Amino acid sequence: MDKNKLFKRQITLSEIGEVGQQKLQNASVLVVGCGGLGSPIAVHLAASGIGKIHLVDFDRVDISNLHRQVFYALEDVGKPKVEVLSHFIKQRAPFTEISFTNKSMTKENVFQLIENFDLVIDGTDSLPTKYLLNDACVIRNKPLVYGSLYKFDGYVTSFNVLQKDGSYSSNLRDAFPEMATDIPNCEEAGTLNSIVGMIATQQVNEVLKLILGVGKPLTNQLLIYNSLENTQLKMRLKPIILKEKITKIFNTQTYIDAACAYQNPDWQIAPEDLKLKLGDKNLLIIAVLKDLKLPFEVQKTIHITKFDAEKIEVDFSKTYIMVCQRGFNSYKATEKLKKKYPTLEVLSLTGGISSYK
């Protein structure tokens, strides 16, 4: 295939040309998270001619993903996202070397994963992972293109970019020094299809500007866009929390969500134990997320954001089983019921539906 024909529309731009296209070909990027942000980011970057892309994600395609993760199909449900997305890209980007890691990003593997790439892209919806990526990129002097979502709002910026004077631009801790523990992810709060795509392409735009050296990257400022009002503002950031302090934080931080760090084993039921109890008339199963692909029947569905123990009439002769996708929200619901009714038998399905084989 003729490379110049494939990228003709980009090469035609005087700001890019053949020299700029070769810069893209020589670039390598790491895309962490292959959901609503990460999947379109990876596809657009490959289509733009990025030479090397590595995908990192532990998750599998779920039916609830498809309304916003448009590069997955119904037939992909249950398959690892990184495998499906990698195959999709290979069919369309012959000059991109695509690879993947089908595991979570953790403190133990983060340096190994970011080490060989020019630029890191945050496409995750996990606050602990966002702080982990930020801190690791600061320590290893890697630029990080950040994106996040909350309902109808989107946030995007380029962190830790080398400046002309040899210093580095602001990082996540300059905007939000401490990791919040009460902000729901998109699974809990919901998100609109359009804002996901908008923020993803904004991140792509940042990556291309940084690699090509054109335009003005979003450094030392956080772009906040609201899709309902079509409004945006830029919040100024100042580099204050520097590498030395972040290195100390990294050495002591676990990067585990405090809300999920400890789950009482007495309030949980293993998937194999639940299988043995299915059909028991004294069992009452409640799903705390909508549109779960369930391998068994549930008696109720109460979304975790509307789960109010005060309004639930309970039957003390029943054993209540809370279920969600991965076991985090079901445990939150279990805690709420146990706090209101300490003697009620309430159990959370360990690992959620994802662990139920």
C-alpha positions in Angstrom: 0.0 0.0 0.0 1.2 3.5 -0.9 1.7 5.4 2.4 1.5 8.8 0.8 -1.9 7.9 -0.7 -3.2 6.7 2.6 -2.2 9.9 4.5 -2.7 12.3 1.5 -5.1 14.6 3.3 -2.8 15.0 6.3 0.4 15.4 4.2 -1.4 18.1 2.2 -1.5 20.3 5.3 1.5 22.6 5.1 1.9 22.3 8.9 2.4 18.6 8.6 3.7 17.5 5.2 5.9 14.5 4.7 8.2 15.5 7.5 5.4 15.7 10.0 3.9 12.4 8.8 7.2 10.7 9.4 7.2 12.2 12.9 3.9 10.4 13.5 5.4 7.2 12.0 8.3 7.3 14.4 6.2 8.0 17.5 5.2 5.4 20.0 2.2 5.8 22.4 0.8 3.9 25.3 -3.0 3.9 25.6 -4.2 2.9 29.1 -7.9 1.9 29.2 -9.8 0.7 26.1 -13.2 1.9 27.0 -15.2 5.0 26.0 -12.1 7.2 25.8 -9.3 4.8 25.1 -10.9 2.8 22.2 -11.6 5.9 19.9 -8.2 7.4 20.9 -6.4 4.3 19.8 -8.3 4.0 16.5 -7.9 7.7 15.6 -4.2 7.7 16.4 -3.6 4.6 14.3 -5.6 6.1 11.5 -3.4 9.2 11.8 -0.3 7.1 11.2 1.2 6.7 14.7 3.9 4.0 14.2 3.6 2.1 17.5 0.6 1.8 19.8 0.4 -0.5 22.9 -3.0 -1.0 24.6 -3.5 -1.8 28.3 -6.8 -3.0 29.7 -8.0 -5.9 31.9 -11.7 -5.7 31.0 -14.0 -7.6 28.7 -16.6 -6.1 26.4 -20.0 -5.8 28.2 -23.4 -5.0 26.6 -23.6 -1.8 28.7 -20.4 -0.6 27.0 -21.8 -0.5 23.4 -23.8 2.8 23.6 -20.5 4.7 23.8 -17.7 2.3 23.0 -18.6 2.2 19.3 -15.6 0.2 18.0 -17.1 -2.9 19.7 -19.9 -5.0 18.3 -22.6 -7.2 19.8 -20.6 -10.3 18.8 -17.7 -9.0 20.9 -19.5 -9.1 24.2 -17.5 -11.2 26.6 -14.2 -10.9 24.7 -11.1 -9.0 26.0 -11.3 -5.4 24.9 -7.6 -5.3 24.0 -7.9 -8.2 21.7 -11.0 -6.9 19.9 -9.6 -3.4 19.5 -6.2 -4.6 18.4 -7.8 -6.7 15.6 -10.0 -3.7 14.6 -7.0 -1.5 14.2 -4.9 -4.0 12.3 -7.7 -4.1 9.7 -7.4 -0.4 9.1 -3.8 0.8 9.9 -1.2 -1.2 8.0 1.7 1.1 9.1 0.9 0.9 12.8 2.5 -1.8 15.0 -0.2 -2.6 17.5 0.3 -4.7 20.7 -1.5 -5.1 24.0 -1.4 -6.1 27.6 -4.5 -7.8 29.0 -3.9 -6.9 32.6 -4.6 -4.1 35.0 -2.1 -1.2 35.4 -0.6 -1.5 38.9 2.1 0.0 40.9 4.1 -3.2 40.3 4.1 -3.0 36.5 3.6 0.7 35.7 7.2 1.6 35.1 7.8 -1.4 32.9 4.7 -0.5 30.8 5.4 3.2 30.3 9.2 2.9 29.8 9.5 2.3 26.1 6.9 4.9 24.9 7.2 8.5 23.9 3.8 9.5 25.4 1.2 8.0 27.7 -2.6 8.5 27.3 -5.0 8.1 30.2 -8.2 6.6 28.9 -9.3 5.1 32.3 -12.2 5.8 34.6 -10.4 4.8 37.7 -9.1 7.6 40.0 -6.4 5.4 41.6 -5.1 4.5 38.2 -5.2 8.1 37.0 -3.0 9.1 40.0 -0.7 6.1 39.5 -0.2 7.0 35.8 0.4 10.7 36.7 2.9 9.9 39.4 4.8 7.4 37.3 5.0 9.7 34.4 6.3 12.6 36.5 9.0 10.3 38.0 10.0 9.0 34.5 9.6 12.3 32.7 6.8 11.1 30.4 4.2 13.4 29.0 0.7 12.3 29.9 -2.5 13.3 27.9 -5.3 13.2 30.5 -9.0 12.8 29.9 -11.9 12.2 32.3 -15.7 12.3 32.3 -18.5 13.1 34.8 -22.0 12.9 33.4 -22.2 15.8 30.9 -18.8 17.2 31.7 -15.4 16.4 30.2 -11.9 17.3 31.2 -8.7 17.2 29.1 -5.2 18.4 29.4 -1.6 17.5 28.7 0.4 16.9 31.9 4.2 16.8 32.5 5.3 18.2 29.1 8.9 19.3 28.8 9.1 23.1 28.4 11.6 25.2 26.5 13.4 26.2 29.8 13.9 22.6 30.7 11.2 22.5 33.4 8.0 20.4 33.1 4.4 21.6 32.9 1.8 20.9 35.6 0.6 17.5 36.6 -2.6 16.0 38.0 -1.6 16.8 41.6 -1.3 20.5 40.8 -5.0 20.4 39.8 -6.2 18.0 42.4 -3.5 17.3 45.1 -5.4 14.5 46.9 -7.4 11.6 45.4 -11.1 12.0 46.2 -13.0 9.0 47.5 -16.5 10.0 46.8 -16.6 10.7 43.1 -18.6 8.0 41.2 -17.2 6.6 37.9 -19.3 6.5 34.8 -20.7 3.1 35.7 -22.3 4.6 38.8 -23.1 8.2 37.6 -23.8 7.5 33.9 -22.4 9.4 30.9 -23.7 10.6 27.5 -22.4 9.1 24.3 -21.5 12.4 22.7 -19.3 13.8 25.5 -17.3 10.6 25.6 -16.4 11.0 21.9 -15.7 14.7 22.2 -13.2 14.3 25.0 -11.5 11.3 23.2 -10.9 13.3 20.1 -9.7 16.3 22.2 -7.1 13.9 23.6 -6.2 12.7 20.1 -5.7 16.3 19.1 -3.4 16.9 22.1 -1.3 13.8 21.2 -0.9 14.9 17.5 0.1 18.5 18.5 2.7 17.2 21.0 4.2 14.8 18.5 4.1 17.2 15.5 5.2 20.3 17.5 2.3 22.4 16.1 -0.3 24.6 17.7 -0.7 25.2 21.4 -1.0 22.1 23.6 -3.2 22.3 26.7 -0.2 22.6 29.1 -0.6 24.3 32.5 -4.4 24.5 32.0 -7.3 22.1 32.3 -10.0 22.4 29.7 -13.5 21.7 31.1 -16.3 21.2 28.6 -20.0 21.0 29.3 -22.0 19.3 26.5 -25.5 20.4 27.7 -24.6 24.1 27.6 -21.9 23.9 24.9 -19.7 25.9 27.3 -16.0 25.5 28.1 -13.5 27.1 30.4 -9.8 26.7 31.0 -8.6 26.4 34.5 -5.1 27.7 35.0 -2.6 25.4 36.6 0.8 26.1 38.1 3.5 23.5 38.6 3.8 23.3 42.4 4.0 19.6 43.3 7.3 18.5 41.8 9.1 15.2 41.2 10.7 15.0 44.6 7.4 15.1 46.5 5.7 12.9 44.0 8.4 10.3 44.4 7.8 10.3 48.1 4.1 9.9 47.5 4.7 7.0 45.1 6.8 5.2 47.7 4.0 5.2 50.2 0.8 5.2 48.1 -1.0 1.9 47.3 -3.1 3.4 44.5 -6.1 1.4 45.7 -9.5 3.0 46.0 -10.0 3.6 49.7 -13.6 2.6 49.4 -12.6 -0.7 47.9 -9.4 -1.4 49.8 -11.1 -3.6 52.4 -14.1 -5.8 52.1 -15.4 -7.8 55.0 -15.2 -11.5 54.0 -18.2 -12.2 56.2 -20.3 -10.0 54.0 -19.4 -11.8 50.8 -20.4 -14.9 48.9 -18.2 -16.6 46.4 -19.5 -17.3 42.9 -19.3 -21.1 43.4 -21.3 -20.8 46.7 -24.0 -18.7 45.1 -24.4 -21.4 42.3 -25.2 -24.0 45.0 -27.8 -21.7 46.6 -29.6 -20.6 43.4 -33.2 -21.8 43.6 -33.4 -21.4 47.3 -36.7 -19.7 48.1 -35.1 -17.8 51.0 -32.7 -16.1 48.6 -33.4 -12.6 47.3 -31.0 -11.3 44.7 -30.7 -7.6 43.9 -28.8 -6.1 41.0 -27.4 -2.7 41.8 -26.5 -1.7 38.2 -28.9 -1.8 35.2 -28.4 -3.8 32.0 -26.1 -6.4 33.6 -25.7 -9.5 31.5 -26.9 -11.9 34.2 -26.5 -15.6 34.2 -29.4 -16.0 36.7 -32.6 -14.2 37.6 -32.7 -11.3 40.1 -35.8 -10.3 42.1 -35.0 -6.5 42.0 -32.8 -4.0 40.3 -31.9 -0.8 42.2 -29.2 1.3 40.8 -26.4 2.0 43.3 -27.0 5.8 42.9 -30.6 5.3 44.1 -29.9 2.6 46.6 -31.5 4.0 49.8 -31.6 1.5 52.7 -34.2 3.6 54.4 -36.7 3.0 51.6 -36.2 -0.8 51.3 -38.7 -3.0 53.2 -36.7 -6.1 54.2 -37.7 -9.6 55.1 -35.5 -11.0 57.9 -36.3 -14.5 56.9 -34.5 -13.9 53.5 -30.8 -13.8 52.6 -30.1 -10.8 50.4 -27.5 -11.1 47.7 -26.2 -7.9 46.1 -24.7 -8.2 42.6 -22.9 -5.8 40.2 -20.3 -6.1 37.5 -17.1 -6.4 39.5 -18.2 -6.5 43.2 -17.5 -2.9 44.2 -20.9 -1.4 44.0 -22.6 -4.5 45.4 -20.4 -4.2 48.4 -21.4 -0.6 48.8 -25.0 -1.7 48.8 -24.3 -4.4 51.3 -22.7 -1.9 53.6 -25.7 0.4 53.4 -28.1 -2.4 54.3 -26.0 -3.8 57.1 -25.7 -0.3 58.6 -29.4 0.0 58.6 -30.2 -3.6 59.5 -27.2 -5.1 61.3 -28.9 -8.5 61.9 -30.1 -8.9 58.3 -28.3 -11.5 56.3 -26.8 -9.5 53.3 -24.0 -10.8 51.1 -22.1 -9.3 48.1 -21.1 -11.5 45.2 -17.3 -11.5 45.3 -15.8 -10.2 42.1 -19.3 -9.5 40.6 -20.7 -11.0 37.4 -17.2 -10.8 35.9 -16.0 -13.6 38.1 -19.1 -15.7 37.7 -18.3 -18.5 35.3 
